[in-house]
């Protein structure tokens, strides 16, 4: 046997061992809404999921949240068994790229030893949804300052303030507050403000954290821990920021707090911990400009994380799916039978679907999708203002092309002009009842040009 083969095998094993671990597959069995088996192939890539309300989208988020639990509640798989299959076995199966499979069921209490790479998830808890956002700026009480103590205590609970000693283990209140303040001031403040200024171009920043204890106004024997933040807005000190700022600015603040904290907490963990970020419908109050800025944060700050993004906003899904490398799925509700079920559809782009129709020689369907894809690329390239005329009316496809051509130069402009010609002589006729002959090679050329244009304009 050639000794070089052994050397090669050792090298491969080492490469596999050092490769970052990611999630390969998610399978829910009889869990909550999902009757029978429901499976998502992730293949170690980022995941973007659109789901209508009531289709179980957020339940996938909840299932992944169990990965962050050191201990699984004893009744998790009893109370969450699908109501239409009360006798069926309930479980969640997560397969990883290192070949390990973690099955969480009624017998699971804690992490098994073979998935030790999950332990870090309980430290930096990479889950963020709109409910968590509201904790920073929403209150039903008429108060001047929001107490963020519970938020930061939860976020920093397992942070190692020194080797092998976690913040939550400190019993002395004075020492605890001293360390909590130091961590927020030294580790978080700069990064939070960097996110605000770099990505949201915000004219506000966190000026300081105020950590202290107060005597309860209704019970003078009870001490209340308090963490307030003071915002600097155009050189003015704002303490009641939740009453002063609009929803978009508040969401930018909260996203900056959470994401910078997640990065800080992860940096304190040992290498080999699973690096995932799971986001669920947290952009409800952000306008489209700020939604795209969040995407910049994900692309620039979390490139080595596996990102899971769930949304019920179809418009956001359509925009996001072409701006990052994702596995894309759409979930719809099938309530035609006695038992409601989820319909899973892979979210392919118009160009991908057009290629399938081209291969089947269904050229009219191919042309229709290419025309639709062309319009989407143009709208993603042009600003909302550029997509309207002087009367604030939406431009048609012809005018969108002209606007994009006037805005472009060199290769972009040449491809746009060629596609405009194809639009008039191939794509438009094939999208309607037309008896002109079909030139498949020209259609293929238009497909290639559109794919190249997408790469140039949307990079």
N, C-alpha and C positions, 0 to 999 in steps of 0.2 A: 504493500500500500504506500502511496506517495505521501511522505511526511508533510508536504506542502498543503495537503487537504486538511490535516489536523490544524495547521496554523491558520488556514482560512476559516475553519469552523470556530476557532477561539475568537478570531477577530469579529465574526458575525455575532457571536454570543455577547461579546462586550458591547458591540454597537446597539444590539437590541436592549441590553440592560440600561444603557445610558440614554436611550431615546425617551423623550417625554411621554408619559402615560396619558392617554386620552380615552374618552368614552367611545365605544364602537357601536353599541346597540342598546336600546331601551325597550323593555318588554313588560307590559302591564297585564296581569292575569286576573280577571274578575274583580278589578280594583275600582271602587266607587262607580263612576258613570260607565266604565268600560266593561261591557258584557263579553265574556270569553277572553280571547287574546287580542292585544293591540300592540303592534311593534313599530318602532321607528329605527330605521337604519341610519346611523350617524357617520360611521366609517372614519372616526377620528377627526372629523372636520367640524367647522362651526355649523350651528343649526339655526335656521330661521323658520318659525312656524306662525302661520296665520290661522286663526280659528274663530268662527262665529261664536257669539255668546251662547253658552249651553252645549258646546261640542266637546268639552273636557280638556280644552287647551291648558287651562290653569291647573288642572289636576296633574298634568305631566310635570309642571313646575313643582307642585306639592310632593310628587313622588321623588323628584331629584333632591328636594329639601331633606329627605330622610338620610341622604348621604352625609349630611352635616351633623347628624345626631349621634352623640356618643352612646346613647341608650335609646332603644326603640320602645315606645309606649306599649305596654303589654296588650292593650286592646286595639292597637292600630288596625290589624287585619280582621278584627271581628266587627267593629263598628263601621268599617269602610268596605265591607263585602258588597258586591253589586246586588241590589234588591231583587233583581229578576233571577238571580242564581244563588239563593241563600245557602245552599249546601256545597257550592263549588269552592275549590281551594283558591285562596287569594294570595298573590305574591307580586313582587317587583323584581325583575331580573336586569342587572346592569352588566354588560360585557365590556371589558377594557382591551386596549390595543396590545397589552402585554400578555394576553391570553387568559387572564383571570376573569372569573365571573362571580359576581356578588349577588346572591339570591336572598332577598329580604322577605320573610314570611312570619307566620304566627310564632315560630320557634326562635326567631332571631331576637336577641336582647342587646348585644354589643357587636362592635366590629370584630370579625374573625381575624386571626393573625396574618393571613395571606393577603389582606387588603390594607396593610399598614400605611400605604400611600394615601389613604383617605383621612388619616388622623388630622391632618392640617386643616381640613374643611371645617372642623368644629372651632378652629381658631379664627380664621378670617371669613367664615360664613359668607360665601360669594353669592348671596341671594338678594335681589333687590326688586321690589314691586311698589306700586303706588301707595299701598298702605304704609310702608316704611317711610316713604317720602313725606307723608302727611304728619308723621311724628315730629318733624322738625319745625313745621310752620302752621299746623292746624290745631285749634283748640276751641271748644264750645264755651269756654269761660272768657269773660271779659277781663283779661289780664294784660299787664304791660310787657312782661317777659315770659317766654316759654322755658320751662325747666327741662333741659336736655340730659339730665343726669342718667336716667334709665337708658336712654339711647347709647350714650358713650360707655356706660357700665357694661351693657350687652355687647357692644362692638369690641371693646378692649378687654373683655372678661379674661381671656386666656393669653393675653399678650405677656411675653416673658420680659419683664422690666429689668431682670438680670438673669444670668444663666440658671436654667432649671427652676426659676421662681416666677410664678404667674401673678399678675396683678390681683386676681380674685382671691388669692391666698392671703393677702395682707389683712390682718384683723384690726390693727390700730387705725382708727378713722383718720387721725392727723397724717400718719404716714401714707395712707391710701390716697388722700387728697393731694398730698405733695407729689406723689408719683403720677397720679392721674393728670394733674396740671402740667407736670414736666413733659409727659408723653404728648399731650395735645399741643403744647406750645413748641416743643422741640421737634417732634416727629410729624405732626399733622398740619400745623398752621401754614407753613410755607407752601406745602404741596396743594392744599385746598385753594389758597389764593392764586397759585400758579394755574390751576385748572380754570378758575373763574376768569382770569385775565387772558390766558392764552387761547382758550377755546370759546368762551362765551363773550369775550371782549367786554367784560362787565366793568361798570364804573363803580362797583362796590367790592369790598373785601372784608374779611373778618379781622377786626382790629384786635380783639382779645377774647380769651375764655375766662370766665369768672367762676371759680370753683369755691364753694363755701358750704356752711351748714346754717340752717335757720330753725328757730323755734316755731312749731306749728301754731298758727293763729287761733285754732280751735281747741288745741290740747297742749298746754305749756310743758307737759312732761315728754312730749314727742319731738325728736330732732329730725329735720328734713334735710337730706343732702340736695344741693342745688348746683347745676351747671348752666350758666347763661352765656350767650355770646353777644358781643357788641359789634355792630357793622359800621364800617367807615364808608359813607356814601358821599362822594365829592367833597371830602374833608369835613363832613358832618357826622357826628356820632349818633347812630340809630340803635336804640335798645329794643323798641317794639317793631322790629322789622316785619313781623308777620302781619301787622296792620298797615304797613307802609308800602311794601313792594307788591307788584302784580304777580299772578300765578307763574308766568314764564320765568321771571327773575328768581322767585322762590324755588322753583324746580331746578334751575341752574345751580343755585346755592346748595340744595340738598344732594343733587347728583355729584357735585364736586366733593362734598363731605364724605359721602359713602365710597365713591370710587377711589379717592386718594387714600382713605383709611384701609380699604381692601388691599391696595398695593403695598402700603406700609406694613400691614400685618403679614402679608405673604412673604415679604422680604426677610422677615425674622424667622421663617421656618427653614428646616433643613431641606436640602435638595432632594428631589424625587417625589415631593408631595404633588398630588393632582392639582393642576391649575385650571380651574373652570370659573366662568362668570355667567350667572343665570339671571336674566332680566325679564320681567313680566309686566307688560302694560304700564310702564312708568312714564310715558310721554304724553299722557292725556292733556296736560295743561301747557305743553310746549308748542310754539308755532313751528312751521316747517323749517325755518332757518335754524332754530336751535336744535331741532331733531337731527339735522345734518351735522351740526357741531358735535352732538353726542357720538355720531358715527366716526367723526375724526378722532375723538378720544379713544374709542375702541380700536381703531386702526393704528393709532400711534402709541398708545400706552399699554395696550393689552394684546400685542401681536403674538406673544408666547402663551396666551391663554386660549382655551377652547371656549368659545362664546355660544351661549344658548339664548336666543331672543324670541320671546312669545308676544304676539300682538293680536288684538281684535280689529285693528285699523287696516283695512285692505289697501288704502292709498299708501300708507307707510310701508306695508309689505312690498308693494310694487316698486317703490323707490329704493328701499334698502336692498332688495334681492339682486340688483345689478351693480351695487357699489361695494360689495365685499364677496369673498369666496365663501359660499354657504352650501349646505345641503338644505333645500327649500321644500317645505311641505305646506299644504292647505288642508284644513280639517272642516268638514261639513257634517251637518246632522241629517241622518236618515231616520225619519220618524214614520215611514210608510207602513211598517209592520207593528206588531204588538210590543216589541222590545226596541227602544231607541238605540241606535248604534252610530258610531263615528265612521264617516267615509274619509279615507286618507288619499290625498291627491298630491303627487310630486309636483312641486312648483317650478316647472320648466319655463325658460324664457321663450319669447315669441320666435327667436332665431332657432332655438333647439327644436321647437315644435314644427317650425317650417321645414327643417332638414328632414324630419320624419315623413312629412307629407311629400317632400320632393322625392325621397327614396321610393315612395309608393306610387310615384308619377301622378299624384293629385295636385297638379300645378296651380289650380285656382285657389285651393286652400293654402298652399305654400305662399302664393303671392299676397293673399289677404293678411296672413300673419306677418309677413315681411313689412307690408305697408303699416300695420299696427305697431310693429317693433320700431320702425323708422320714426314714427311720430313720438313714441315714448322716449327714445334716445334724444330727440330734439328738445322735448320738454324737460328732460333731466339736464340738458346742456344749457338751455336758455333760462334766465331768471324769470320768476312769475311776472315781473313788469315787462320783460321783453316779449312775453307771450300774448300781450294785448296791444291793440291799436290805440290811437289817440282818443277814441271814444270809450276806452276801457272794455272793448269787446274782444273775446278770444279770437286769436288768429286761426285761420284754417291751415291745413297741411302745407299748401303751396306757399303761403306767407311765412309760415314757420321756417321752411327751407330757405327762403330768401333772407330772412333775418339771420339764420345761422351762417349762411354763406358770407353775408356782409361782416359778420363778427369773426370769421375765420381767415386763415392764411395758409399758404404752402399746401402740404399734403392733405390737411383737413378740408381745405376749400376745394381741392381737385376731386376728392372722393364725394363730397356733398354735391358738387355739380354733376358728377356722373350718376349718382343715385337719383338726383332730381330728374335727369333724363330717363332713367330706368322707371321712375315712378310714373312718368307720363306715358311711356311707350310699352311698359310691361306690367307694372304692379297695378295701376289703375284699371286698365282693360280687363285683366284677369280677375279683378275684384267685382266685376259687373258682367252682365250678359253680353259677351263680345265674340264675334266669329273670326277674329284675326288669328293667324297661325301662332302656335306657342313655340318659342325658341328656348328649349330647356337650358342650353348653355348660357344664355343671357340671364336666365333666372338664377342659375348657380353663381354667375359672376356677381349679380346683385347681392346674393347671400354673403359671399366672401367680402364684398365691399362694406356691407352693413356691419359685419363682425369686426372688420378692421376699424371702421369709424367708431364703433362702440368702445374699443380699446383705447383709441386716441382721445376721444372727447371726455370719457368718463373715468379716466385714470386718476 
